[in-house]
Amino acid sequence: MLMMVIGLATLEKIEEQLEKTGKISALKGYLVNLKRSRNQAAHTHTKGTLTTYDAPSKTKYNFDRIYALLTELDAELQRHNC
């Protein structure tokens, strides 16, 4: 989605900058885990089974990590005047 807004070349520069510290990979990993947890909770149709959920503290921790990485991504976007 960002590529359509800021262009492929700019997005690649931003990703390259953030990948030097592994932050893009970390963000993708956190988002994949969040999506997996969400899908597991949303698509459970089996009666008689127990569903487990992450503790609120773990969920908050994950959201805090995602927020920090999104803030850094935003700073890079601002640096590139996007």
C-alpha positions in Angstrom: 0.0 0.0 0.0 2.9 2.4 0.8 4.3 1.7 -2.6 1.3 3.1 -4.3 1.5 6.3 -2.2 5.2 7.1 -2.1 6.6 5.1 -5.0 8.7 1.9 -5.3 12.0 3.7 -5.3 11.3 5.7 -2.1 9.9 2.6 -0.4 13.0 0.6 -1.2 15.2 3.3 0.2 13.3 3.4 3.4 13.2 -0.4 3.7 16.9 -0.6 3.1 17.6 2.0 5.8 15.5 0.2 8.3 16.7 -3.3 7.3 20.3 -2.3 8.3 19.2 -2.8 11.9 16.7 -5.6 11.2 13.7 -3.5 12.1 11.6 -4.2 8.9 12.1 -8.0 9.5 11.1 -7.6 13.2 8.0 -5.6 12.2 6.9 -8.1 9.6 7.5 -10.9 12.2 5.4 -9.2 14.9 2.6 -8.5 12.4 2.6 -12.1 11.1 2.3 -13.3 14.7 -0.5 -10.8 15.4 -2.4 -11.9 12.3 -2.0 -15.6 13.2 -3.4 -15.0 16.7 -6.3 -13.0 15.4 -7.1 -15.6 12.7 -7.0 -18.4 15.3 -9.4 -16.5 17.6 -11.7 -15.4 14.8 -12.0 -18.7 12.9 -12.6 -21.2 15.6 -15.8 -23.2 14.9 -15.1 -26.4 16.8 -17.5 -26.9 19.7 -16.1 -28.5 22.9 -12.6 -27.3 22.4 -10.8 -24.7 24.6 -9.2 -21.8 22.9 -6.2 -20.1 24.6 -5.3 -16.5 24.3 -2.2 -14.6 25.1 -2.1 -12.8 28.4 -3.0 -9.1 28.3 0.5 -8.2 29.4 2.0 -10.1 26.4 -0.5 -8.6 24.0 0.4 -5.1 25.3 4.1 -5.9 25.0 3.6 -6.9 21.4 1.6 -3.8 20.6 4.2 -1.6 22.2 6.9 -3.2 20.0 4.8 -2.8 16.9 4.1 0.8 17.8 7.8 1.6 18.3 8.7 0.1 14.9 5.8 1.9 13.2 7.0 5.2 14.8 10.5 4.6 13.3 8.9 3.8 10.0 7.0 7.1 10.2 10.2 9.0 11.0 11.8 7.6 7.9 8.8 8.6 5.9 9.0 12.1 7.2 12.7 12.2 6.5 11.9 11.4 2.9 9.1 14.0 2.8 6.4 11.4 2.3 
